[in-house]
Amino acid sequence: MRIPDFSPRRATGAFTLVELLTVIAIIGILAAILIPTIGAVKKAARESQSLSNLRQIAMAMNLYADDNKGKFAPGYYYKPGEGERIWTTELVPYIGLKTKIYIASRSPFVSPLAEIDVRDGSPGSGVIPSTYSVHGVLCPDISGGDTRFPRTQISRPTRVILVGESTQRSNSTYANATFSNPSAFRTLNSSQNRNDPIPTESDVDGVGGALRYRGRNSAPVAFVDGHVEALKKGTVTYGNIIADR
């Protein structure tokens, strides 16, 4: 016969107020350490995605050049009866798209680093949402005549930026079709010293036409030869933007 156990049981232990406050303090410290780290990891991932976009764009640009006497797609042009054409629309068949993409979140020309929400495009306008700009000399406005020259004549293809992160315009949230700031982006054989750093005060959204250092204090870009880099703010020189023949 089993004899019941009537011995007193120990009360279950509970956290004291001091222990509870200690745990809360430790959680707070860990959160303060981890939250910035998580944010940095997310930005690094978006920067990598932007570089991937730019690699695709540079490849498409070079495929376009293969079919067009070595010339890159024009940044912009207007022809009576054809309307406006922008480099993004020229690259549609070369970047693997079956048709123009007007939804900004699906456009390979919209950077995941964009800080202003990018509006969707309209089929009626024919403009594809984009937050990247192309070089103003290598991909000029050819409405008044074709001033492009073959990529084989570009003297420093591994150093000159072809396409990259650009400032967004406040009126449309898109980037300008071509870089224009500083002016060496649109001046062939500029006399500016190629070792001088370019100005960085235009690194703000609202106007358009300048490099935008949206990454980890860097501007993702693709060069004429197709390779990509995230260029740190303050390290970009005129040698990276002056097109020489």
N, C-alpha and C positions, 0 to 999 in steps of 0.2 A: 504494500500500500504506500502510495507516494504522499509524503508529508508536505503540505503547502509551505511555501517560503514566505514568511512574514517579515523578513529582514528589511530595514529601510533602504530605499534606492537613492543613489546619488542624484541630485538635481542636475539636469542638463546645463552645461556651461553656456553663457551668453557673452557676446562682445561687450566690453565696457565702452563708455563714451570715448575714452582716450584711444582705444584700439580702433574704433570706428572712424574717428577723425584722422588717425594715422593712415588707414587704408584709403580714405578719400583723398588725402594729400598725395599719396603715392600715385593714385590714378590720375590726379591732376598734373603731376610732374611728367608722367608717361605720355599723357595727351599732348602736353606742351612740346614734348620732344618729337612725337610721331606725326602730329598734324602737319607741321611744315614739311616734314620728310615726304609724307604722302602727296602733298601738293607739288613738291619738286619732282617726284616720280611721275605724276600725271603730266606735268609740263614737258618732261623729257620724252614721254611717250608721244605727246602731240607734236613735239619737234621732230621726232623720228618719222612720224606720219607725213609731216610737211615735206621733209627731205625725200621721202618716197614719192610723193606727188610730183615734186620738182624733177626727180630722176626720170619719171615717166614723161613729163612734159619735154624735157631736154631730148629724150630719145625720139619723141614724136617730132620735135623740131628738126632733128637731123634726118629723120625719114622723109619729112616734107622736103628738106633741101636736096635729098637724093633724087627726088622727082621733079625738082624745079631749078635745074642748072646750078645747084650748090647754094642757092639763096634760101635764107630762113623766111618764114611766113611774115608778111607785113603786119606791123602793129595795128594799122587801121588803113582803110581806104573807102572812098565813096565813088561809085560809078553810077551815072544816070541809068535808070532802068534796072539796076541791081541793088541799089540801096547801100547801106553801110555794111562793111565787113570788118571783123576784128580777128586778131590772131587766134583767139580761142575757137572761133567757128571754123577757121581754116584747118585746125588740128583735129577736128572731130574724127575723120576717118583714120587718122594716124595714131590716135591714142587709144583705139579700141572701142570707141563708142559707135553705136548703130545710128544714133540720132543726137541732136542737140539736147543737152540736159538743162532744164530751166529751174529745177528744184535745187536750191543752194546746198542743202545737206547732202545731195548726191553728186554734186559737181566736183570733178577732180581738180578744178581750177580754184576751189575755195579752200583756204588753209584752215586746218583744225585749230590754229593758234589765233585766228581772227578774234578781236576783242569787241567789235561792234557786230551785232546780229546781222547777218547778210540776208537781204530780202531775196525772194524768188524772182526769177526772170519772167518775161512775158513772151510767148511765142510770136506775138505780133511785132515785138521789137527786134527779135533775132539775136539779142545779147545774152550770152551765157554768164551767169554769176561768176565773178572771179575776184580774188584778192591778191593775185600775183601780177607783176608787171614785167615786160620784156625790155631789152636794151633799145634805146631810142634811135641809135644809128644802125644797128644790125637788123632791126625790125621797125623801120620808120613808117610814117604816114606816106603812102605813095599816091594819094589822090591827085597830086600835081605832077607826078612823074616818078618813075621807079629809080631810087637812088641806092638800092641794095647792091651789095657786091658779094661774090661767092665766099663761102666760109674758108676756102683754101687760101684766101688772101688776108685773112685775119692773122696778124703776126704773133699774137700771144694767146692761143686758144685755151691754154690751161690756166690762165690768170684772169681773163675777162669774163665778167658776169653776163650770162645770157638772159636769165629769168630768176626772179626771187620774190621774197616777201615784200609787199609794198604797202604804203599807207592807204587807208580807206577814205573815200570821200564821204562827207557827212550827208550829202543830198541823195546818194544812191546806195551807200555802204559798199560799193565796189571800188577796186583800185583803178587808177588810170591804165589805159592799155599799155603805155610805155613809161619807163622812168624818164624824168625830166629834171630832177633836182639831186645833185648839182648839174649845171648846164653841160658838163663834160659827158653826161649820159647821151646827149644829143649832138655832140660836136666831134666830127671826125678829126683824128690827129691833133687833139687839143694840145696847147703849149704848156699846160699845167704840169708841174713837177710830179712825176709818177710815184715818187716815194712819199709825197705828202698825204696825210690822212684826210679823208673827205669830212666835211662838217656833219655833225650828228644832231643839230638842233631841230631838224625837220622830222625827227622820229616821233611824230604825233599824227593821229588820225584827224581827218577833217578836210584836208585839201587834196592829197593824192600826189603820187609822182616821186616819192623818195623811199629809200630802203626803210623797212620797219623791223626793228629789233624785238620781235615778239617772243622769241624763244627764251632760253636762259641767258638773257642779256646778249642775244645773238640774232642774226638775220640768216635764216636758211636760204641758200641760193644754189643755182646750178650754173656751171660754166659752159663756155662754148664747146669744149671737148666732151661734155656730158657728165662729168663728175660733179658731186654735190658736197657742200660743206655748210656748217653753221658758223658764220663769221662773227666773231666777238665785236661788240660795239667799241669803236675807237681803233680797230685794227684794219679797217677797210681803207685802202689807199686809192689814189687816182689811177694807179696802175691796174686796179681791178675794174675800172669803169671806162677808161679811155680806149676806144677802138682804133687800132692802127692798121694800115694796109702795107 
